[in-house]
Amino acid sequence: MIEAGYELDDKFIGAHHQPVTLMDLVCDQGAEVDRLLRHTGLFYHEVAAGRALASPRQYLQLIHNARRLYPEPELSFLHGQRLFPGHYGAVSALLGNAPDLGQALAVFESAQSLISPLLTTRVARAGDYCCVQWLDACGAGDEYRFLVETMMAGLASVTRWLSGERLPWIFQFSYPRPAYPEQYRVHLGSDLHFDAHMDAMLLPAGYLDRPWPRASATARALARRDCENDLARLGFRTSFIQALYDYLRQRVREPVSLEQAASALGASPATLKRRLRRQGTHFQQLLDRARKHEALHLLQLHGYSNDQVARHLSFNDPTNFRRSFKRWTGLTPSACRRLLARTLDSPDPS
């Protein structure tokens, strides 16, 4: 079965948590709070009192307003640097007492709805590298790039603070080089790679288990218990889109149909299509995304050949695989492998 997950209009995000961090940042630049909250359905006195719950749609509207009121390219990076560990209750205490990078990343994976409701974190360890991939959780639309910048800056910042050193992250972006690459270099570093077809941060795997100095085992145990209670009260850990994506990713070697996915959800195909449409996506798009990401991981992190990837994804004809891969990425598998290999060889010189 596909686990329950939140959708765009579910109100569960404490507006006094991540959203207010953005509000304070923009208001510090002179923006009026009423203009910042326009069309969000949120009221500042309720936010300030800690009573307001926001939906992902309302949070995305807040981001849209913030970008219009403070149209500087640094906004997303500054927002990310303020986010974590944050003051979000048990989940912040759990992150702040992580004994190493591996367990810090586990907080992002296991408690997405509490710490990263708009972008999902997926962690893969293969060979010499750890890959932290960011995925759209519920249909971010035009705000997606802002969120990628925010979350990458946030993770780089909090892991630097917790570890006591600047970790040598490699940054990959699915989109072309933006008009403000200097902001990426200032806030993230020089190892930047655009047009990489995946939004991910890579790091030598040896950093995952390296002990961090700030952790308290007792505080961590108490925070984990309280965090699990918070998740139980919510009734979900991740979004509906992400739960379906995970279901498809786990079955990339099978010919999964819309009808099978709907059955696993306990719904009719029409209901599944309607729910996906409300999130701005559709079944084939999610299926293609899952297969593309699986192929990219196999090519870059596992060193698979084109034929091995094709067989893994159950393509009987290599030509059909190449055709599908080019539809997903705009590149042949061989060209994409060369591009991804350069990511791990050296920083982008431009």
Secondary structure, DSSP 8 states (H G I E B T S, - for coil): -----B-TT---EETTTHHHHHHHHHHTTT--HHHHTTTTT--HHHHHTT--EE-HHHHHHHHHHHHHHS--TTHHHHHHHHHSS-S-THHHHHHHT-SSHHHHHHHHHHTHHHH-SSEEEEEEEETTEEEEEEEESS--GGGHHHHHHHHHHHHHHHHHHHHTS----EEE-SS---S-HHHHHHHT-S-EE-S-SS-EEEEEGGGGG---SS--HHHHHHHHHHHHHHHHHHT-SSBHHHHHHHHHHTTTTS---HHHHHHHHTS-HHHHHHHHHHTT--HHHHHHHHHHHHHHHHHHTS---HHHHHHHTT-SSHHHHHHHHHHHHSS-HHHHHHHHHHHHHS----
